[in-house]
Amino acid sequence: MTDYAVTDPTTNEIVRRYDSATDAEVEAAVARAAEAYPAWRALTVEERCGYLAAVAAEYRADSHRLARIITREMGKTTAEALGEIAIVADIYDYYATNGPTFAADRPLPVATGEAIVRTAPVGVLLGIMPWNYPYYQVARFAAPNLAVGNTIVLKHAPSCPESAAAIAELFTRVGLPEGAYENVYASEEQVADIIAHPAVQGVSLTGSERAGRAVGELAGRAMKKVVLELGGSDPFIVLPDADVDAAARAAVVGRMGNAGQACTASKRFIVADEVYDAFVARFTDLVGELRVGDPLEDGVAFGPLSSEAAARAVIDQVDDATAHGATVLTGGHRLGRAGAFVEPTILADVTPEARAYREEIFGPVAVVHRVGSVDAAVELANDTPYGLGSVIFGSDPALIADVADRLDVGMVSINGPSQTQADLPFGGVKASGIGRELGEYGMAEFVNRKLIRRH
């Protein structure tokens, strides 16, 4: 059985355990979602979107209680937790407002007769969500799919059972029909059964590359549509004409936010030789000023990592890098206190033999590289199995546009850190996944684009 439990990473103490679902409970949850689908689909899109607007209001009204839950589950600071809830409310409001437009019939210019494409739902969907943004990851999957008329079975991370229950409670509170959203504390084996279930028409996973490959294989066997939002080793390119101070400040935000536990966090800082020394000096100074500690205390930049295992994994990657010749410019150790704390760290001179050269580091560790040309910067940026987000800092619009076009990524941010918002599509290429979430594209993945033609 999968161990669903809240373990506070500030103390490494288990706060509460939750019962895993039995096979019968999982089957019942899928059955309720399937039974709810015809009536949920039969509502107008405006009626469905009314529930989303109500959910947004509930998130805002209950933000402090909800924030405390995820701080306890995975160590997010109060400010970051409240920020996550704010974007979640924006996502539900965005689809509540724009869902009817996105779902409207699209006339086609045809040679003879008349034709439209109708956006129709497909049925029951399975969502498999991670721990790093417990509310946000669910919202970007659930909001557009509930708006279009699908019903949802949601399997959250085992370390996030309390926030998973809180999300389900919010939907109940606004009167969402039973079965439209089902929370299940399922095991990996039960997930495989859900994917294979005849009532389930698709699966969306946000998580690791390993998990994505496993879920993609299961979905392929069952002929089910997938959206996979996986890892990243995002490049942050500093061009020769960049504003060094602005780039360094954005680098701190882009790397150290959420204790570095974001798939779109900038992880590899690829800096032109002309500004390398100045950038690294400023970046190192700013990182050294960060205060790490109890996430409930004011003024703390970030708290612990999500778990003791996560902290050990990050330190193992740092130790491997130094064993292969890397230099630690700042940090590089655990904090001398209880809990899953890791110092904010910058590594230089990381060699291709080190794991940190290509692996994603899911924690507050930045890798800086010196390059002698723009071509070398692009080549290094693309030298990774991932292709999620990226950042470019520079002053020449033509050069920035050229670099952006040459990056093998799904998203490019210019002169600012990678940040999410409800109306911008999110997703990557290569081992970073398949499909898009958020914006209009987020409502286009699990739909039937039905052609209706009149002769």
N, C-alpha and C positions, 0 to 999 in steps of 0.2 A: 504493500500500500504506500502511496505517496504521502509524505509527512507534511501536512498543512499546519504551519505554526507561525506565530508572530515571535520573532527573536529580535529584541532591541539591539541594534549593532553598536549603540553607545556604551552598552554594558555587556553585551553578548549573553544576556539573560533571556530565557524563554518566558514570554509574557502570557501566552495562551496557545493551546493546541486546539485544532478543529478536526472533526471527524471527516475522513475521506468518504467520498460517495461509494455506495455499494453499486454493483452492476445493475441491480434493479432500479436504484435511484437515477442512475445515468440514463437508462432506457426510458424511465418515466419522464425525465426532463426533455429528451428528444421527442417523445410522443406528445408532450404538451405543446412544444414549439410547432410540431407538425399540425396538431389540431387547431392551434390558434391562427395558422397561416391564412386559411381562406377568408376568415372574417377580417383579419388585419389588412390583408390585401384589398378587400372590398371597400374599405374606408377611402375617402378621397385623400389625395396627398396633403391637402390643406388640413384635414382632420388629423392625420398622422403627425404632421409638423407641429400642430398645436401641443402635442405631448412633449415634443423636444423643447419648445419654448418654456414650458412649465418646468422641465428638468433643469434648464439653464438657470431659471430663477431659484430653484432649490439649491443648486450648487452655490450660488452667491449668498443666499440667506444662511446656509449652514457651513460656510467656508472654514471657519476656525476649528470646528470639530473635525471636519474632514481633513484639514491640514495636519492636525495632531495625530491622526491615524497613520498617515504615511511617514511622518517623522519617526514614529515608533516602529513602523515596519522596516524602513530602509534608510533612515538616517538623514533625510532631507531637512535642510534648515526651514524654520518657519516661513521666512521670506520666500524661499524657493517653492515651498509647498503651496503657499497662497498664490504665488505666481502661476503655478501649474493649474490650480483650480480656476483662476481667471481665464486662462486660455481654453480650458475645457468648457466653461460657460459660453465663451465666444463661439466655440465650434458648434455647440447645440443651437445657439441662436442663429449662426450662419446658415445651417441647413434648414432650420425652421423658416427662415426668411427666403432662402433661395431654392429650397427643395422643389416647390411647385414649378419654377422656371426650368430647372434642370430636368425635371421629369416630363415636361410638356412634349407633345407630339412635334416631330420635325418634318416639315414638308420636304419632298425631294423634287428637284427639277428633272422631270422625265420627258422622253420624246413623245410618248403618247399616254393618254389617260391621266390619272392622278395617283400619287403615292405618298405615304407618310412612313416614318419610323416611329414606332411607339416604344417608350421605355417601360418595360414591365419587370416586376420582381421575379425571382427564380425559386424562392422557397426558404428552407431552413439553412442557416449558415453557422459554421463553427468558428469561433474566435479563440485564438490561443495567445495570451498576452504576457509580457514580461514585467519585471518588478521595478525598473528604473523610473518610470513615470506611470504610477499605478492607475490614475484616473485618465490621463491624457491619451495613453495608448488605446484604452477601451473606447474613449469618445470618438476618436478619428475613424474607428471601425464601425461602432454602433450607430452613430448619428446618421450618416448617409444611408446606411442599409435599412434602418428602421423607417427613415423618410420615404424610401422608394417602395417599401412594402414587404421586405424580407423579415423573417423572425430569426432570433439569435439564441444560440447556446454558447455561453462564455466560460472558458476554462482559464482562470487567472494563474499567476505564478504561485507556487506553494508557499512562498514567503509573504504573500499578500492576501491572506484570507479575510482579514478584517475590512480592508478597502473593497475587496470583491463583494462582500456582504453589504457594505454601505452603498455601493453602486446599485445593486439589486433593490435595496430598500428605497432609494430615491425614485426608481421607476415605479415601484409599488405605491409610493406616496402620492405620485401625480395621477394615479389611476390607470397606468398602462395595463391593457388586458393581460390576463394570466396567459403565460406561454409565449408572449411576444419577446420576452427577454428572460432567459433561464441561466442562472449561475450554478455551475457544478464544480465540486472539488474532485476532479477526475485524475486518474493516474495516466501514465503514458500508454499503458495497455488499453485502457478505456478510451483514450483519445483515438487510437487506431480503430476501435470498434465504431466510434462516432463517425469518423471519416467514411468508413465503409457502409454506414447505415443508408438504406435506400432513400430515406426522407431528406437526408442532408445533401445540399447541392453545391456547396463550396466551403472552403476553409481559408481563413486569413491568419497568418502567424507573424508576430513581431518577436524576434529573438536572435539566437546565434546562427551562424552559418551551419553548424552541425544539426541543430534542430530543424532548420529550413530544408536541408537535404533529406532528412528523415520524413518530414511532413510532405514534402514535394513528391517523394517516392510513393508514399501511401496514397496520396491524392491521385497520382498518375495511374496507379493500378485500378483505382475505383472510378476513373474518368471524372474527377471532380475539379472544378476551377480552383486555382489557388492565387492568393496574393501573399508574397513573402517579403517582409521588410526586415533585412538582416543587418549584419555588422558593417563597419566602415573603418578605414584608416585614412581619414580625410586629410588632404594636403592643404596647407596654408602658405601660399606663395607670396613672398615679399620681393617685389620688383626693384630694380636699381633706383627708380625715381619715387619710391614710396615715402609717405610721411611716417618716419620711423616711430615716433611717439604714439601716433594714432594706431599704427599696426601693433605695437607692443601692448597697448591697452586692450585692443580687440582680442589679441592672442590670449590674454589672461581670462577674459570672459569666455572665449570660445573653447579653451582647453579645460579650465578649472570649474566651470559651472556644473552643478549637480555632482561635485567631487569627481569630475571627469567621466562620469558614467552615462554617456550619451552616445548613441551610434553616430550622430552627426557632429560630435565634438571634433574640433581640429586636433589632430594627433601628430602630424609630421609638419614641421615648420621649415620650409624650403626657402632659403634666404640668399639673395644675390650677394656676391662677394663684396660689392661696393658698400653695402650697408650692413653686412653681417655683424661686425664687431659692435656697432652702435645698437643694432636691434637686440642682440643677445644680452648686452649689458643692461639695457633698459628692461627687457623682458625678465631677466634674472632679478633685478631690483624689485620690480613689481610683484613677482611671485613670492619673493622673500618677505614681503609685507603682509601676505595673507595670514589671517588668523584662523587656525583650525581648532575646533573644540566641540563642546556640547551644542548640538544643532538648535536647542531651545534658547540659547543665550544670544542677546543682541550683539551685533558686530562680528559674528562668526561668519567667515567666508564660506566654509563648508564643514560638514560634520564627518562622521565615519563613512567608510564604504558600506555597502549593503549587508555585508556579512564577513565573518572571520575568514571564510574560504576565499572571498573576493580579495581581501587585503593580502592574504598570503600569495595569491596568484600574481598580483601586481608586483610585489616585492621579488618574487621569483623571476619575473621578466626583467626587472632592473638589475638583479644580481647576474643574470645571464648576459645582459648587455655589457656590464663592467668586466665580466670574465673574458669577453671577446674584445676588450679594448676601449669601451666607451668611457667617457668622462662625465662624472656627476657635477653639474654646475651649482646645483642647490638641491637640498632634500635627499631623497634616496633611502629613507628609513621609515620604520614604524614610529609612532609617537610613544613616548614612555608612559603610557597610561592604559587602563583597561579599555576594551572596545576595539573596533575594526578601523583604527585610524592610520592613515598613511600621510607622510609629509608631501606637500606639493613639490614636484621634482622636475628638473630639466636635465636631459641627457644630450651630450654632444659626442661627436666622433663615433656614432653607432655604425658598426660594420655590417656588411651583408650576411655575415655568419651568425649574427645575433638574432634571436627571435623577434626583438623589438623592431628590427628593420622592416619586417612585413606584417607581423602579427598586429592585431588590434590590441591596444592596451586600454582596458576598461577601468580607468582610474586616473588620478591627478598627476600624470606623467607626460611631459612634452619631449619630443625628440626633435632636435634642431640639426639641419644640414646646411652646409655652405655649398653654393653652386657658382660656376664661373660664367654661365650664360643663361639666357631665357630658354633656349632649346634644352639645356641640361635640366633646368627646373621642370619643364613639362615632361621630359623623359622620366625623371625621378618621381614626379607626381603620379604618373601612370604605371609605375613599376610596383604594382600591388594587385592582389586578386580582387580587391574591392573597388567600388565605384559609386559611392553614395554622394556625399557633399564635398564642397571645396570652398576656399576663400582666396581671393586675389587682392593684394594691396598694391596700388600704383597710381600714377598721375596721367599717363598717356592713354586716352580712351581707345585709340586704335590698337595699341599693344595689348591692353587688357582684353579687348574683344577677341584678338587673335589667340591669346592664351586660353580664354574661356572656351573658344571653339575647339581647341585641341585637347582639352581635358576629357578623359573617359569617365564621366561622372553624371549623375542624374540632376545635380543642383550646383549652382555657382553663386556665391555671394561676393559682391564687389565692394571693397573698402568698408567692410563691416563683418562681424562674426555671423556664422550660420545661425539663423533663428527661425522658429516656426510661427505660422499664423494660419488661421482657418481657411483663408482664401487662396493659399499657395499650394500647389501640388507637391507632394513629398514622395520620394522614392529614388532608387538607384539602378545601376546596371552591374554586370558581372556578378561576383559573389555577394553583392549587396542586395540582391533580391529581384523580384518580379512584380510589376504592377505599381500603381500609385494610390495614395490616399490624400485626403483633404482637397479643397477646391472643388471645381466641377468634376475633375477627373476622379475624385474619390467616390462619386456617386455613379460612376460609369463601369465599375469593375464587375459587380455581381448583379447584372441585369440582362434581360432578354431584349435585344434590339430587334423588335418584331416589325417586319415589313408588312404593311397593309396597302394593297394596290387595288384601285378601281379602274376597270377597263372602259 
